[in-house]
Amino acid sequence: MSVHSLHAFLRPQALPTVFCPGCGNGLVAGAILRALARAQVDLKKAVFVAGIGCAAWIPSPHFLADSLHVAHGRAIPTALGIKLRRPELQVIVVGGDGDIAGIGGNHLLHAARRNADLLVIMVNNLVYAMTGGQVGPTTPHGLPTSTTPYGNPEYPLDVAGVVAAAGANYVARWTTAHLGPLEQSLLKALGQEGFRFVEVVSPCPARVGGRLAMAPVEAMKWLQAHSKPLGQAGPEEIALGEYVERTRPGLLRALQRVVHG
């Protein structure tokens, strides 16, 4: 699929992008759109929900589809309300690690437990980027941030592992340096029911790269060098791959059984 063929999915007035030079959000947006095109998803039958943060700008204002910006951390319950009211729609949540795993961590956990029929795409740039680069739940141990200038003393949360353990049907993690597998995972997730979670580790040139004096190209090389397949990654490396793939009935089918017997 050519780059120009994706223009049909974009709002002309949204270009050029609002993202910082070197930000991985544009790469994630391209992967999402290519997966939607390959899955032949009609954007008129899709709804994107995002909270607050840099990654929340991926669907809106860029995608030519219905989208909602909601309160910080509240994208998942809003999306679930839409899905329960309009089950025929493809409902997709896009957000950052601070929004989804930090402020909205409780909603993430219980949506996975319920196996809610949503696709959640979490762009993990390792910090609360939009609000100043503060330490977040996914910040690596030792990484300096605006609130941990001498290095993060805490250890990060393995969000993909937690979501898999909580009961999601499909969970995977990739980086913006692994766009082929990322697109394939999104394509697979679009065709399944239940709760599907795809994490994308992405560089933040402003809040992380700037603090580490790391240029965007160097950040991409760092992602490649420090990523290993799931089961082979060390404690300071990024584990990539599919954490789980189940075929349990999603929440919608479970509720239909209660109603109809």
NORLINFEN-V29200 format. One record per backbone hydrogen bond with DSSP energy under -0.5 kcal/mol. NH is the residue of the N-H (numbers start at 0). CO is the residue of the C=O. If there is no record, write none. Layout:
# NORLINFEN-V29200
NH;CO
NH;CO
This chain:
# NORLINFEN-V29200
5;2
6;3
7;4
8;5
9;6
10;61
11;9
13;10
14;11
22;19
23;202
25;22
27;23
28;24
29;25
30;26
31;27
32;28
33;29
34;30
35;31
36;32
37;33
38;34
39;36
40;35
42;40
44;41
45;42
46;89
47;65
48;91
49;67
55;52
56;53
57;54
59;55
61;56
62;58
63;8
64;62
65;42
65;45
67;47
69;49
69;67
73;70
77;73
78;74
79;75
80;76
81;77
82;78
83;79
84;80
85;81
88;85
89;44
90;88
91;46
91;89
92;118
93;48
94;120
96;122
99;95
100;96
101;96
102;97
103;98
104;101
107;103
108;104
109;105
110;106
111;107
112;108
113;109
114;110
114;111
115;110
117;115
118;90
119;117
119;195
120;92
120;118
121;119
121;197
122;94
122;120
123;121
123;199
124;122
127;133
128;126
131;128
132;127
133;127
135;125
138;135
141;151
142;139
144;147
145;132
150;147
151;142
156;136
158;156
161;157
162;158
163;159
164;160
165;161
166;162
166;163
167;162
168;194
169;194
170;243
171;196
172;240
173;198
175;200
177;174
181;177
182;178
183;179
184;180
185;181
186;182
187;183
188;184
189;185
190;186
190;187
191;188
195;117
196;169
197;119
198;171
199;121
200;173
201;123
204;202
207;203
208;203
209;204
211;207
212;209
213;208
214;212
218;214
219;215
220;216
221;217
222;218
223;219
224;220
225;221
226;223
227;237
229;239
231;228
232;228
236;233
237;225
238;236
239;227
239;237
240;172
242;170
242;240
243;170
245;168
250;114
253;249
254;250
255;251
256;252
257;253
258;254
259;255
260;256
